Amino acid sequence: MSQSQTEPDAEMPLVAHLTELRTRLLRCVIAIFVVFACLFYFAQDIYTIVSAPLRAYLPEGATMIATGVASPFLTPFKLTAWCALFLAVPIILHQVWGFIAPGLYKHEKRIAMPLLVSSILLFYGGMAFAYFLVFPLIFHFFASVTPEGVAMMTDINEYLDFVLTLFFAFGVAFEIPVATFLVIWVGVVDIDTLKKSRPYVIVGCFVVGMILTPPDIFSQTLLAVPMWMLFEVGLLFGGLVRKRSEHEPDDDAGDQPPATQP
């Protein structure tokens, strides 16, 4: 067989992977657009819900304002787009799982699926924590320290940027137990080393809180303390998995991921 006849066959696995990757990326984009299309009609209502924590603490007679000509339309539009992305996260992660799962061992799949579900729930839990607990505390504080003679009227676009930053920061921060578990499970760092590094982790949590949140001590602390607590949760589960693996027989001996056809 000539070289020109064998080269396409040799490249077929790579082409197949790229084709599957393109298909899954397309599904993710379609999922986001479908969710956005379903939410667009309620864009104004969604913004009303998201802005409720601030409006609850505005002085009597004060309202939020729109300083841009197109802000009354573009700001709810942008918020709806972000909501579509956040709500499509389970679908996106499902596509990621479908792409990487064929190359995993059986024991890796048993761990990866709970981690995938946990990461989704933790991300949404972080956003809910920010909305129901952090936002009321922050906005109550801001309203209480407004100087006399200053009207507190927040621009709707600036408010959206502020809350999106906090939503993302708390959503990512709540993934710390998953990240801690992974580094212990993979063997990057052992659990004893992480325990000894606890003081540095606490300082790091406050540094990350300072970087990811707006420049006020309340939001920084409200992010840093849960990050520390979640790190401790990750240590707990990482320790349990390590102890369990020490006593369980290796039932995956000979287990290999599917071979790729040449």
C-alpha positions in Angstrom: 0.0 0.0 0.0 1.4 3.4 -0.9 2.2 6.1 1.6 -0.6 8.4 0.3 -3.1 5.6 1.1 -1.9 5.0 4.6 -1.5 8.7 5.8 -5.3 9.5 6.0 -5.9 6.3 8.1 -3.1 7.3 10.5 -4.6 10.7 11.0 -8.1 9.5 11.4 -8.1 9.3 15.3 -7.0 12.9 15.6 -9.6 14.0 13.0 -12.3 12.1 14.8 -11.4 13.7 18.2 -11.4 17.2 16.6 -14.7 16.5 15.0 -16.2 15.3 18.2 -14.8 18.4 20.0 -16.4 20.6 17.4 -19.7 18.9 17.8 -19.7 19.2 21.6 -18.7 22.8 21.4 -21.5 23.5 19.0 -24.0 21.8 21.4 -22.8 24.0 24.2 -23.3 27.1 22.1 -26.8 25.9 21.0 -27.7 25.2 24.6 -26.7 28.7 25.7 -28.7 30.3 22.8 -31.8 28.1 23.6 -31.7 29.1 27.3 -31.2 32.7 26.3 -34.1 32.7 23.9 -36.4 31.3 26.7 -35.2 33.9 29.1 -35.2 37.0 26.9 -38.9 37.8 27.3 -38.3 38.0 31.0 -35.2 40.1 30.9 -36.7 43.1 32.7 -38.1 40.8 35.4 -34.8 39.1 35.9 -33.0 42.4 36.4 -35.7 43.4 38.9 -35.0 40.2 40.9 -31.2 40.6 40.8 -31.4 44.3 41.8 -33.8 43.6 44.7 -31.1 43.3 47.4 -29.9 46.9 46.6 -33.3 48.4 46.1 -34.4 47.1 49.5 -31.8 49.5 51.2 -32.2 52.5 49.0 -33.4 55.6 50.9 -37.1 56.5 50.6 -37.8 58.1 47.3 -34.5 57.0 45.8 -34.3 54.8 42.7 -31.6 53.3 40.5 -30.6 55.3 37.4 -29.5 54.6 33.8 -26.8 57.0 32.7 -26.4 55.5 29.2 -28.8 56.1 26.4 -29.2 52.3 25.7 -28.6 51.1 29.2 -32.3 50.4 30.0 -32.2 47.8 27.2 -28.6 46.6 27.0 -28.2 46.0 30.8 -31.1 43.6 31.2 -29.9 42.0 27.9 -26.4 41.5 29.2 -27.7 40.1 32.5 -30.0 37.6 30.6 -27.0 36.5 28.5 -25.0 35.8 31.6 -28.0 34.0 33.2 -28.2 31.8 30.1 -24.5 30.9 30.4 -24.8 30.1 34.2 -27.9 28.0 33.7 -26.3 26.1 30.8 -23.4 25.1 33.0 -24.8 21.5 33.6 -25.1 21.0 29.9 -21.7 22.3 29.2 -20.1 20.1 31.9 -22.1 17.1 30.5 -20.5 17.7 27.1 -17.1 18.0 28.7 -17.7 14.7 30.5 -18.8 13.0 27.3 -15.6 14.1 25.6 -13.2 12.9 28.3 -15.0 9.9 29.8 -13.9 7.4 27.1 -10.3 7.9 28.1 -10.8 7.3 31.8 -10.3 4.2 33.8 -13.4 2.7 35.6 -12.2 3.8 39.0 -11.6 7.3 37.7 -15.1 7.4 36.3 -16.5 6.4 39.7 -14.8 9.4 41.2 -15.2 11.9 38.3 -19.0 11.7 38.1 -19.7 12.7 41.7 -17.1 15.4 41.4 -18.8 16.7 38.3 -22.2 16.9 40.0 -20.6 18.4 43.2 -18.9 21.1 41.2 -22.2 22.1 39.6 -24.1 22.2 42.9 -21.2 24.1 44.6 -21.1 26.7 41.9 -24.8 27.4 42.2 -24.5 27.3 46.0 -21.8 30.0 45.9 -24.1 32.2 43.8 -27.0 31.6 46.1 -24.8 32.4 49.1 -23.8 35.7 47.5 -27.4 36.7 46.6 -29.1 35.7 49.9 -26.4 36.5 52.4 -23.6 38.6 51.1 -25.6 41.1 49.0 -28.0 42.2 51.8 -25.1 42.7 54.2 -23.0 44.6 51.8 -25.8 46.9 50.5 -27.0 47.5 54.1 -23.5 48.6 55.0 -23.1 50.9 52.0 -26.5 52.5 52.6 -25.6 53.1 56.3 -22.3 54.8 55.6 -23.6 57.1 52.8 -22.6 60.7 53.8 -25.3 63.1 54.7 -26.4 65.2 51.7 -25.4 62.5 49.2 -28.2 60.8 47.3 -27.6 57.1 46.9 -28.7 56.4 43.3 -26.7 53.6 41.6 -26.3 53.2 37.9 -27.9 50.0 36.7 -24.9 49.0 34.5 -22.4 49.6 37.3 -24.6 47.6 39.7 -24.7 44.7 37.2 -20.9 44.6 36.8 -20.6 44.7 40.6 -23.0 41.7 41.2 -21.7 39.7 38.3 -18.2 39.9 39.8 -19.4 38.7 43.1 -21.5 35.9 41.6 -18.5 34.6 39.7 -16.1 35.0 42.6 -18.3 33.1 45.0 -19.2 30.5 42.4 -15.6 29.8 41.8 -14.6 30.0 45.4 -17.1 27.3 46.3 -15.3 24.9 44.0 -12.4 24.8 46.6 -13.5 21.4 48.1 -13.4 19.8 44.6 -10.0 21.3 43.8 -8.6 20.3 47.2 -10.0 16.7 46.8 -8.5 16.5 43.3 -4.9 17.5 44.3 -5.0 14.9 47.1 -6.5 12.2 45.0 -4.2 12.7 42.1 -1.2 12.8 44.4 0.0 16.3 43.6 0.1 17.2 47.3 -0.4 14.9 50.3 -3.0 15.8 52.9 -0.4 16.2 55.7 1.4 18.9 53.6 -1.9 20.7 53.1 -2.6 20.6 56.8 0.8 22.1 57.6 0.2 24.8 55.0 -3.1 25.9 56.6 -1.8 29.3 57.8 -0.6 30.1 54.3 -3.9 29.0 52.8 -5.8 31.3 55.2 -3.7 34.2 54.1 -4.1 33.2 50.5 -7.9 33.1 50.9 -7.9 36.8 52.0 -5.5 37.7 49.2 -7.8 36.1 46.7 -10.8 37.7 48.3 -9.1 41.1 48.0 -8.4 40.4 44.2 -11.8 38.9 43.2 -14.2 41.2 45.1 -14.8 44.9 45.1 -12.5 47.0 47.3 -14.4 46.8 50.6 -13.5 44.8 53.6 -16.9 43.2 54.1 -17.1 41.5 50.7 -13.5 40.4 51.0 -14.1 38.8 54.4 -17.4 37.2 53.3 -15.5 35.5 50.5 -12.3 34.6 52.3 -13.9 33.0 55.4 -16.1 30.6 53.3 -13.1 29.7 51.1 -11.2 28.7 54.2 -14.1 26.6 55.5 -14.5 25.0 52.1 -10.8 24.2 52.1 -11.3 22.3 55.4 -14.2 20.4 53.9 -11.9 19.4 51.0 -9.3 18.2 53.5 -11.9 16.1 55.3 -13.2 14.3 52.2 -9.6 14.0 50.8 -8.6 12.3 54.0 -11.6 9.9 53.9 -10.8 8.9 50.3 -7.1 8.3 51.2 -8.0 6.1 54.2 -10.6 4.2 52.2 -8.1 3.5 49.3 -5.5 2.2 51.8 -7.9 -0.6 52.9 -9.6 -1.4 49.7 -8.1 -4.0 47.2 -7.2 -2.7 43.8 -10.3 -4.0 41.9 -9.2 -2.2 38.8 -6.2 -4.3 38.1 -5.9 -4.7 34.4 -8.5 -2.1 33.7 -7.5 0.0 30.8 -9.2 2.9 29.0 -10.4 2.1 25.5 -7.6 1.8 23.0 -7.6 4.2 20.1 -7.7 2.6 16.7 -4.7 3.5 14.6 
